[in-house]
């Protein structure tokens, strides 16, 4: 017969207490378990940053220049690249700017190998993490050209810097302790952050989810071997069936940019003011995102990367959607920050250089606008003493690196 | 505030600690404040609505008891019930009523432009109203009134059961207030165990199956008849695990304060007939419908046809209670028809003199369970589909296409097997049988002492596994509990 536990010791029989104690022990010990190390580059879906960072991980690290920015840089560069190379460019794998490399070489001599770190929707906070991850992964460009526009600081669809898919992925690759206070401001966000840092299973939940998914795949492959007659559904079919499933995934088959002809492109101007009206609704995070620009400047100084800040060209049709006087004040803020920190600043938003025919829509340049933008940019860079010096040195380093690599290659 | 949210993870322990630290006389007011905070975290202004409704019922219901003549008692009862139903109607059924009026006007070629109103359905109002009606009817039947306003307010707004039940009975709940003055380890152990189990049901099973149901019921044309059977089964388990998970969390949360609330489920998919199903599914609702609708309508104490009419009406109105939409009404009517057919079937068996030995055989029982499950699943199609048109298309595919596909299985392509991500689609072929086996196993284990009171290490192992699973699989984008919309 079981003897009843005396009331004073009833707690010893409590499964809740025992479970809590073992859970705490597990959380303390599992981070030190070598067998349970996860690949932080893995993610449940392949978004823009996944493709970028995995490309960076594979590449050798000899890029002497880098460009960074949001879709404004992506569309301009990809259109120019497709036309310049005369072939289809896949945005998930082509992270180069060969046309810009040529212009830089012509202007500054030496050799340039630019890595395109731009990604659609990149906020200043995302840009900071992208740059930090790049620098930590053994890549060290001499010059970084960062193209910005008002949306990169005020997008209303982004309530908190941690909301973006870029941020969600990059926080796996780099530590974000120094920006945690600025990023997680609401009490619940802070608690969530604390849990992620201090509870092992919270911090590694995504890794365990992916592991469980892989195990399920393996079991299913054995139990229900896929037959040749069962091809997977097409992307379009999947989007019909599950429209909200992994919306931030970037599919290679949807990321192809074809070479274009000027007449065709100019007849395809698209009015996206409705979308930007939504995006410019509440510029709440403006000041916060500007602090990330300042962090980018500091990081560049610390790592001895010459930063060039560029205000990207956009049409008045877009700037007039912002609150009255906002765009002018934004331009002035950029100028004053750049001046204060001795960062070369180029304001490319000049209606005399770029007009509506150079744009896909009021904010995104087409291939021909992109070409003009790059030409104007390189001219501007050569007129600025600091940029000129930095790019000339970068070109020389690029040349030297290539020569060393050439010598190191075995000859047949 | 959802049960599976970080807010609740902070809210519940805070209220728990404050509750047990507070003097006994302050515990009810404390829980009351917590319950209003819980409710108003969604929409503060609706806290006033619930307060008004509660106060109105608290003040008016005793008039039923005080009324001198049966006629005035009946009048007061009608007033209280009508007041509650009008409130429910205004918030829940106004659009449905306008749609019906519009359709009727269209039928008679009368032009009708419905007024534009933007009324948001207050969370849990259907549950509040049913509890108030139950109180009024019980008082009318001679049960005592509640003397304390805080007690009555807590009965109505008790946060664990506030949004989706279980529908409580005041004679069960109010006597518990203030009785358990000292915290017992059993409250914590059983309460936490139920909460963990409920969360796992929701996060690990219901939320995964929700993806399948969402895709299938939203894109009927993309799926074959056999796919749709699988998807319907998936929804059957989704709604069970979602709602029973919710109920477990509600019961567990209540238990942390030493209160017991009624159970809502008893392995419903092991029901051997539809009547049995309604004794096992959403028990607090089905007993409410029985006590406060079916019996007042006359129940079975009248002729066979009247009894069937009562059954049909009760179930149809029960269906409409779930949502102001025609497909819910049809789902309820379908349940009513199934109950009537079952009664007729029993009558025929009796007339034919089928031996009781046959009816009690294991094979007959197993076949009955299988058929009942299929009938219930067809009902879920009516319940889950966005409208009747979609439900009809699915049912057509289930009954006309699926048998043909089954006989030509080689050429039939199961779309679920073509979707590799999310993996839940092809995994359905393994998960659904596993869930059926789990249901049968729990049914078999249910009265085994080992299962009811396992050894401590087993309990700890299970709780630890549940805890780890919840932490790993809890997602920010977890869908709401299905019954939150009702």
Interface residues (C-beta under 8 A of the other chain):
Chain A: X10 X11 X13 X14 X15 X16 X18 X19 X22 X23 X26 X188 X191 X192 X199 X201 X202 X205 X208 X209 X212 X213 X216 X217 X219 X220 X223 X224 X226 X229 X230 X231 X232 X233 X237 X238 X240 X241 X242 X245 X246
Chain B: X6 X7 X10 X185 X188 X189 X192 X193 X211 X214 X215 X218 X219 X222 X413 X415 X417 X418 X419 X420 X421 X422 X423 X426 X427 X429 X430 X456 X459 X460 X463 X464 X467 X468 X471 X472 X473 X474
